[in-house]
């Protein structure tokens, strides 16, 4: 190669490096801009979910039902059916992992919906294995007055050690 060819080759190499560097700079700026757009989209989605929940379930008619378990030596949960004012609103079959999560202190949101103001009734039917491995089906009912605030109903399954039976309790809070 001649000296001119080497100089042209070196100049082209430097020019190519400058283009790559400029391209990397543009790419880095574009990456930062894309991250900002992603963050804005996540915030917008969160705001939309909150707005949707406020529109679909206004506080004046909202009722939420949650399920928890304590110990669980006398009852192995298979399914829960929930009725609101004698109308079935949800049914849930449990996997081993879900039951294990409840045993470890998890709380499941069974239902969120709307009810009329005034007197209402929630009935939960629990199906599973009771003491001595026998099939077991038990229900618990709670009646509540729906006011203008959201209503929360906590269903709890616990062990009653006095009679070696599971205990199903419902608690209402406004």
Residue, then its C-alpha position, 0 to 999 in steps of 0.5 A: x500500500x502506498x502512503x496515500x492509500x494508508x492515509x485514506x484507509x486511516x481516515x476512513x477508519x477514523x470516519x467509521x469510528x466517528x459514525x459508530x460513536x455518533x450512532x452509539x450516542x444516538x442509541x444511548x439517547x434513544x434508550x433513555x428516551x424509550x425508558x422514559x416512555x415505558x415509565x410514563x406508560x406504566x404510570x398511565x396504566x396504573x392511573x387507568x386501573x385506579x380510575x376503572x375501579x373507581x368507575x366500576x365499583x364506586x364506594x357507595x356500592x362496593x363490597x370486597x370479600x377476602x379469604x384467609x386460613x389459620x393453621x389448617x390441621x382439621x380442614x384441607x380446602x378444595x373449593x369456595x363458592x360465594x353467593x351474594x343475596x342468594x346469587x352465585x358470584x364466584x367459585x374458586x378451585x384451589x391448587x396445592x400452591x394456593x392452599x399453601x400460600x393461604x397457610x403461610x398467611x396469604x389473603x385471597x381477594x375472592x370477590x369485588x363487586x357492587x351491591x345495593x345499599x341496605x340489607x345484604x347477605x353473603x354466604x360462603x360454601x367451603x368444600x374440602x377434607x375434614x377431620x379423619x379425611x372425610x369429605x367436608x362441606x360447611x357454609x357461613x353466612x353474614x348479613x350486613x348493612x351497606x352504607x355509603x362507604x366500601x364494605x370489606x368482608x373477611x372470611x377466615x378458616x381456623x382450627x377449633x382445638x376444643x372440638x377438633x373441627x374447623x371453624x369458619x368465621x365471617x367479619x364485616x367492616x365498613 
